[in-house]
Amino acid sequence: MIGDRKVLFSGMQATGNLTLGNYLGALKNWVNIADEYLTFFSVVDLHSITVRQDPAQLRKQARALLTLYIAAGLDPEKNCIYYQSHVSGHAELAWILNCFTYMGELNRMTQFKDKAAKHADNINAGLFTYPVLMAADILLYQADVVPVGKDQLQHLEITRDIAQRFNAIYGDVFTVPVPYVGKAGAKIMSLQDPAKKMSKSDENPNASIYLMDDPDTILRKFKRAVTDSEGQILYREEQPGIKNLIDIYCACAEKTPQETEKEFEGRGYGEFKAAVGEAVVSVLRPLQEEFARLSGEKAYLDGIIKQNGEKAEYYALKTLRKVQRKVGFPERIR
Ligand code: TYM
């Protein structure tokens, strides 16, 4: 809480090509619930360098992501959309919280295990303490609610543990946040292997729908999506490929799985896949058009970046100063 307002915080990494999973699992929900809160939407570029990045590319992708937040429908006059690296409080609070987080807790994080396996030549300390930086992001703004996809729930759990541990020692310093997971689209799976999450780092380009894919590419990828030989459009665990397509359809067309089963009863997979593709195209087309338009508005975007960076810093410093005082750092002399 800040004053009498509930706070929402969320963020996305500025790396790789964003996928339909990022949009349906996170961004779309942000837009749906933002009005109810004082909001902070961060482009988390500090997190991005836990994996080696090309500097020019990182800068470009960070700006594209910030633009995409706005293109998706977040009004930057009402929502604080900013770069994590412009607010030094994130890294400062992360250091303090590192001293209240146990190695054993971090060792259990599945994302760390996955990423360490993928980047065996660069298992750096930042990759290990990544969840602590994420906790700092959230706690710095006293967030009540954090909309994320299912894959981030473990990180929300550790954030809550760290906040509660800190509060138990120093009194009520942090709001303990709760995750918000949308009804549909919380875990979009790969189109080529429905046992795996759809991911921007997948080597097979047919496995993921990228937010900037053109309509033909989208329709073709759905046409090739892996299904099964059951021949029925039913929402059940035994048909993970079809279940995933139903999830995508529901999230895009605002339907329930039951409505979808009924709509496609007795119809073939080919027809269903085409309908899912069309539903995705109709969601992504306006997003892409607005993104292209906004990308040309350099001065406008620069203004947003400056203004919102300062706004985020203002709120971040409030919490940071309080935390510094609580742990016993000397007062500043003015
Ligand atoms: P990131 O950048 O991997 O993903 C951004 C958001 O997209 C969601 N998501 C998915 N949802 C459904 N299906 C999928 N296949 C899928 N793939 C990704 C993620 O759950 C996430 O909500 N650590 C975070 C970024 C972060 C953050 C934060 C998030 C840093 N600090 C503070 C919330 C609050 C991450 O790497 O997300």
Residues whose N, C-alpha, C, O or C-beta is under 5 A from the ligand:
A	BS01	TYM	F9 S10 G11 M12 Q13 G21 N22 G25 A26 V44 M134 D137 P147 V148 G149 K150 D151 Q152 G185 A186 K187 I188 M189 K197 M198
